[in-house]
Amino acid sequence: MSINHRAEAERCASKASYTSESGRPYNPEATDFYLKLATVHATLAAGEIAGADAMAYRHTIQTMRFALVRHVAEGLALSEGDEAHQHARGLAQYLDSVGLNVDREADAYIEDQLGWGSSRDAWMAPTKRRAKWDAENPCPF
């Protein structure tokens, strides 16, 4: 069963606030006890928010990483001209240089999502790739 730490902190704080007409607590020991409980629950409630924020950041980072992988993979495999291909390859090289290597994920995306048998040719410039494919599969006419 999950505990709503914020609600518990408020409940304990309200119990700690019971005072007599003179403004003194009815039971100083109980007041101290409930204030400590309220502090613990408030701290736990703050940790839940931080944990939720961390999960949201992690999700955002994973989403952005997938977008980069997709952009690199589609730029390599689907570009018609050498210049567009070079931009995708340059982005992959830049990501490598800053410790965000996406080569393996881009290869998997090219093979799985784009239906290429091997992603090795996608890293070649389109003009070289076409020349290689034409040499491997000569036109019978």
Backbone as CSV, one residue per row, in Angstrom:
resi,resn,N_x,N_y,N_z,CA_x,CA_y,CA_z,C_x,C_y,C_z
1,MET,0.843,-1.178,0.000,0.000,0.000,0.000,0.890,1.244,0.000
2,SER,0.592,2.141,-0.885,1.374,3.368,-1.013,0.920,4.400,0.022
3,ILE,1.880,5.153,0.512,1.583,6.194,1.493,1.704,7.545,0.798
4,ASN,0.713,8.389,1.006,0.788,9.745,0.502,1.548,10.562,1.554
5,HIS,2.842,10.720,1.330,3.702,11.363,2.331,3.339,12.825,2.560
6,ARG,2.881,13.489,1.544,2.485,14.895,1.724,1.291,14.986,2.672
7,ALA,0.284,14.137,2.462,-0.897,14.145,3.328,-0.515,13.770,4.763
8,GLU,0.380,12.787,4.890,0.823,12.390,6.233,1.577,13.520,6.923
9,ALA,2.386,14.250,6.179,3.120,15.380,6.767,2.146,16.443,7.259
10,GLU,1.118,16.715,6.460,0.125,17.710,6.880,-0.657,17.235,8.107
11,ARG,-1.006,15.957,8.144,-1.745,15.409,9.283,-0.903,15.500,10.557
12,CYS,0.361,15.102,10.476,1.239,15.154,11.649,1.481,16.596,12.097
13,ALA,1.635,17.504,11.155,1.843,18.911,11.509,0.612,19.476,12.204
14,SER,-0.568,19.063,11.762,-1.774,19.581,12.417,-1.908,19.003,13.826
15,LYS,-1.520,17.740,14.026,-1.554,17.156,15.374,-0.547,17.842,16.289
16,ALA,0.559,18.275,15.736,1.580,18.948,16.544,1.139,20.345,16.934
17,SER,0.156,20.876,16.246,-0.249,22.259,16.509,-1.329,22.390,17.577
18,TYR,-1.763,21.306,18.207,-2.770,21.387,19.269,-2.178,22.127,20.465
19,THR,-2.770,23.252,20.786,-2.280,24.069,21.897,-3.435,24.451,22.814
20,SER,-3.057,24.875,23.983,-4.056,25.382,24.929,-4.352,26.831,24.588
21,GLU,-5.242,27.422,25.330,-5.587,28.818,25.075,-4.402,29.746,25.298
22,SER,-3.466,29.329,26.128,-2.293,30.165,26.391,-1.268,30.092,25.254
23,GLY,-1.477,29.151,24.311,-0.552,29.020,23.192,0.506,27.963,23.394
24,ARG,0.498,27.344,24.559,1.467,26.275,24.817,0.874,24.947,24.371
25,PRO,1.727,24.007,23.892,1.205,22.704,23.481,0.629,21.946,24.682
26,TYR,-0.427,21.167,24.414,-1.005,20.343,25.470,0.019,19.348,25.994
27,ASN,0.749,18.749,25.068,1.730,17.729,25.438,3.010,18.010,24.647
28,PRO,4.015,18.619,25.243,5.228,18.986,24.506,5.934,17.789,23.873
29,GLU,5.929,16.629,24.538,6.585,15.450,23.984,5.862,14.977,22.715
30,ALA,4.521,14.981,22.790,3.750,14.569,21.616,3.932,15.560,20.472
31,THR,3.977,16.839,20.802,4.190,17.864,19.782,5.528,17.648,19.091
32,ASP,6.565,17.411,19.871,7.891,17.151,19.324,7.871,15.908,18.432
33,PHE,7.213,14.849,18.891,7.110,13.597,18.137,6.416,13.843,16.791
34,TYR,5.278,14.541,16.806,4.536,14.778,15.566,5.280,15.728,14.626
35,LEU,6.020,16.668,15.166,6.824,17.537,14.308,7.923,16.750,13.607
36,LYS,8.537,15.820,14.332,9.567,14.972,13.720,8.954,14.096,12.628
37,LEU,7.789,13.515,12.906,7.114,12.700,11.889,6.753,13.539,10.663
38,ALA,6.265,14.737,10.909,5.903,15.616,9.797,7.131,15.929,8.943
39,THR,8.264,16.152,9.592,9.503,16.434,8.869,9.929,15.246,8.017
40,VAL,9.841,14.049,8.579,10.206,12.836,7.828,9.297,12.669,6.621
41,HIS,7.989,12.793,6.821,7.061,12.619,5.697,7.235,13.715,4.645
42,ALA,7.516,14.933,5.075,7.749,16.013,4.107,9.006,15.748,3.287
43,THR,10.040,15.230,3.943,11.271,14.886,3.225,11.031,13.768,2.220
44,LEU,10.272,12.762,2.626,9.948,11.662,1.707,9.101,12.155,0.540
45,ALA,8.168,13.061,0.807,7.343,13.611,-0.262,8.207,14.375,-1.265
46,ALA,9.191,15.111,-0.775,10.094,15.840,-1.673,10.915,14.869,-2.513
47,GLY,11.316,13.735,-1.924,12.067,12.718,-2.670,11.242,12.081,-3.762
48,GLU,9.945,11.911,-3.545,9.081,11.343,-4.571,9.017,12.268,-5.780
49,ILE,8.991,13.567,-5.524,8.957,14.535,-6.618,10.269,14.485,-7.393
50,ALA,11.390,14.407,-6.666,12.689,14.332,-7.340,12.798,13.049,-8.162
51,GLY,12.287,11.943,-7.628,12.309,10.684,-8.372,11.468,10.763,-9.632
52,ALA,10.320,11.405,-9.532,9.466,11.573,-10.711,10.153,12.459,-11.741
53,ASP,10.835,13.515,-11.281,11.570,14.379,-12.197,12.686,13.606,-12.894
54,ALA,13.403,12.774,-12.149,14.488,11.985,-12.738,13.943,11.031,-13.796
55,MET,12.797,10.413,-13.519,12.201,9.516,-14.513,11.783,10.290,-15.762
56,ALA,11.250,11.482,-15.582,10.852,12.296,-16.730,12.080,12.699,-17.550
57,TYR,13.171,13.084,-16.875,14.408,13.424,-17.594,14.959,12.221,-18.335
58,ARG,14.942,11.059,-17.700,15.443,9.844,-18.340,14.628,9.535,-19.602
59,HIS,13.320,9.678,-19.505,12.458,9.429,-20.662,12.764,10.421,-21.783
60,THR,12.963,11.678,-21.418,13.283,12.700,-22.413,14.609,12.397,-23.098
61,ILE,15.588,11.994,-22.328,16.899,11.676,-22.902,16.797,10.481,-23.841
62,GLN,16.068,9.442,-23.448,15.906,8.272,-24.303,15.169,8.634,-25.588
63,THR,14.157,9.488,-25.481,13.412,9.919,-26.664,14.304,10.719,-27.602
64,MET,15.114,11.618,-27.041,16.013,12.408,-27.875,17.084,11.523,-28.518
65,ARG,17.570,10.543,-27.778,18.570,9.636,-28.338,17.979,8.852,-29.505
66,PHE,16.738,8.373,-29.345,16.108,7.645,-30.440,15.922,8.554,-31.655
67,ALA,15.559,9.815,-31.418,15.403,10.748,-32.534,16.724,10.948,-33.265
68,LEU,17.820,11.044,-32.525,19.134,11.178,-33.148,19.499,9.931,-33.945
69,VAL,19.248,8.756,-33.360,19.535,7.500,-34.057,18.752,7.434,-35.357
70,ARG,17.472,7.760,-35.280,16.623,7.704,-36.472,17.099,8.699,-37.518
71,HIS,17.451,9.902,-37.085,17.917,10.920,-38.022,19.204,10.483,-38.719
72,VAL,20.142,9.960,-37.954,21.401,9.493,-38.535,21.143,8.324,-39.484
73,ALA,20.378,7.341,-39.040,20.135,6.142,-39.851,19.428,6.484,-41.152
74,GLU,18.378,7.280,-41.080,17.641,7.628,-42.295,18.466,8.545,-43.193
75,GLY,19.276,9.414,-42.590,20.152,10.262,-43.394,21.200,9.461,-44.145
76,LEU,21.721,8.421,-43.500,22.709,7.571,-44.164,22.075,6.718,-45.248
77,ALA,20.974,6.083,-44.928,20.393,5.086,-45.833,19.525,5.675,-46.927
78,LEU,18.855,6.777,-46.663,17.870,7.285,-47.614,18.314,8.504,-48.396
79,SER,19.481,9.052,-48.091,19.917,10.256,-48.808,20.268,9.898,-50.250
80,GLU,19.880,10.776,-51.139,20.131,10.573,-52.568,21.477,11.178,-52.987
81,GLY,21.844,12.263,-52.326,23.072,12.943,-52.694,24.159,12.782,-51.649
82,ASP,25.391,12.976,-52.075,26.533,12.831,-51.175,26.546,13.884,-50.075
83,GLU,26.047,15.091,-50.382,26.091,16.160,-49.388,25.168,15.854,-48.204
84,ALA,23.957,15.410,-48.483,23.029,15.057,-47.404,23.568,13.880,-46.595
85,HIS,24.159,12.934,-47.287,24.753,11.772,-46.622,25.887,12.213,-45.705
86,GLN,26.700,13.159,-46.178,27.820,13.654,-45.380,27.344,14.360,-44.118
87,HIS,26.197,15.036,-44.191,25.646,15.685,-42.993,25.268,14.641,-41.939
88,ALA,24.636,13.558,-42.370,24.263,12.496,-41.431,25.506,11.832,-40.847
89,ARG,26.475,11.571,-41.694,27.720,10.960,-41.230,28.479,11.902,-40.290
90,GLY,28.462,13.197,-40.607,29.102,14.187,-39.741,28.439,14.262,-38.372
91,LEU,27.102,14.156,-38.341,26.410,14.143,-37.062,26.808,12.913,-36.252
92,ALA,26.890,11.760,-36.893,27.313,10.538,-36.201,28.735,10.692,-35.662
93,GLN,29.622,11.277,-36.437,30.999,11.475,-35.988,31.076,12.472,-34.837
94,TYR,30.258,13.521,-34.896,30.241,14.486,-33.794,29.743,13.810,-32.516
95,LEU,28.669,13.040,-32.621,28.153,12.333,-31.445,29.211,11.393,-30.873
96,ASP,29.971,10.729,-31.737,31.078,9.880,-31.274,32.096,10.700,-30.487
97,SER,32.408,11.886,-30.990,33.451,12.698,-30.370,33.056,13.208,-28.980
98,VAL,31.764,13.296,-28.708,31.320,13.760,-27.390,30.826,12.608,-26.516
99,GLY,31.130,11.384,-26.926,30.821,10.217,-26.101,29.402,9.699,-26.230
100,LEU,28.716,10.050,-27.291,27.347,9.572,-27.506,27.268,8.725,-28.776
101,ASN,28.043,7.678,-28.821,28.102,6.824,-29.995,26.742,6.189,-30.269
102,VAL,26.233,6.400,-31.483,24.939,5.835,-31.876,25.073,4.881,-33.060
103,ASP,26.300,4.514,-33.400,26.532,3.696,-34.589,25.785,2.362,-34.537
104,ARG,25.890,1.673,-33.422,25.252,0.365,-33.312,23.730,0.464,-33.440
105,GLU,23.146,1.474,-32.760,21.701,1.654,-32.839,21.275,2.080,-34.242
106,ALA,22.092,2.910,-34.904,21.783,3.318,-36.271,21.849,2.119,-37.209
107,ASP,22.857,1.272,-37.030,22.950,0.062,-37.844,21.716,-0.824,-37.649
108,ALA,21.303,-1.012,-36.407,20.130,-1.844,-36.128,18.876,-1.236,-36.746
109,TYR,18.736,0.082,-36.685,17.577,0.752,-37.264,17.574,0.566,-38.777
110,ILE,18.737,0.711,-39.408,18.832,0.551,-40.862,18.442,-0.870,-41.264
111,GLU,18.929,-1.846,-40.519,18.653,-3.245,-40.857,17.210,-3.642,-40.538
112,ASP,16.720,-3.242,-39.366,15.398,-3.682,-38.928,14.265,-2.835,-39.490
113,GLN,14.368,-1.527,-39.353,13.262,-0.652,-39.737,13.259,-0.305,-41.223
114,LEU,14.432,-0.179,-41.807,14.499,0.204,-43.215,14.647,-0.993,-44.142
115,GLY,14.827,-2.166,-43.566,14.833,-3.395,-44.356,16.104,-3.686,-45.133
116,TRP,17.197,-3.082,-44.762,18.454,-3.392,-45.437,18.987,-4.696,-44.873
117,GLY,19.602,-5.513,-45.693,20.205,-6.750,-45.202,21.398,-6.466,-44.314
118,SER,22.235,-5.550,-44.763,23.412,-5.155,-44.002,23.511,-3.635,-44.025
119,SER,23.849,-3.076,-42.899,23.928,-1.618,-42.816,25.284,-1.091,-43.277
120,ARG,26.200,-1.976,-43.582,27.565,-1.562,-43.935,27.577,-0.615,-45.139
121,ASP,26.753,-0.902,-46.146,26.724,-0.049,-47.339,26.129,1.327,-47.065
122,ALA,25.314,1.455,-46.038,24.679,2.740,-45.750,25.703,3.796,-45.356
123,TRP,26.833,3.372,-44.834,27.857,4.321,-44.416,28.686,4.828,-45.599
124,MET,28.522,4.209,-46.759,29.219,4.665,-47.969,28.432,5.818,-48.586
125,ALA,29.146,6.714,-49.263,28.479,7.810,-49.968,27.562,7.219,-51.044
126,PRO,26.403,7.843,-51.285,25.452,7.278,-52.253,26.030,7.015,-53.636
127,THR,26.943,7.878,-54.137,27.511,7.639,-55.468,28.391,6.390,-55.457
128,LYS,29.190,6.209,-54.412,30.023,5.001,-54.308,29.160,3.763,-54.093
129,ARG,28.101,3.930,-53.314,27.197,2.811,-53.039,26.527,2.354,-54.339
130,ARG,26.036,3.300,-55.147,25.393,2.940,-56.415,26.380,2.259,-57.359
131,ALA,27.603,2.768,-57.391,28.618,2.160,-58.259,28.918,0.740,-57.809
132,LYS,28.997,0.518,-56.514,29.257,-0.823,-55.988,28.103,-1.753,-56.323
133,TRP,26.880,-1.282,-56.128,25.717,-2.130,-56.411,25.614,-2.434,-57.910
134,ASP,25.947,-1.443,-58.745,25.901,-1.684,-60.198,26.953,-2.698,-60.606
135,ALA,28.120,-2.661,-59.944,29.188,-3.626,-60.273,28.796,-5.042,-59.801
136,GLU,28.104,-5.104,-58.658,27.705,-6.419,-58.133,26.521,-7.012,-58.886
137,ASN,25.649,-6.145,-59.397,24.446,-6.603,-60.101,24.368,-5.943,-61.464
138,PRO,25.163,-6.430,-62.422,25.154,-5.789,-63.739,23.802,-5.984,-64.431
139,CYS,23.429,-4.981,-65.160,22.150,-5.022,-65.887,22.271,-6.046,-67.026
140,PRO,21.329,-6.989,-67.124,21.436,-8.033,-68.163,21.132,-7.508,-69.556
141,PHE,20.653,-6.290,-69.714,20.270,-5.777,-71.036,21.382,-5.046,-71.685
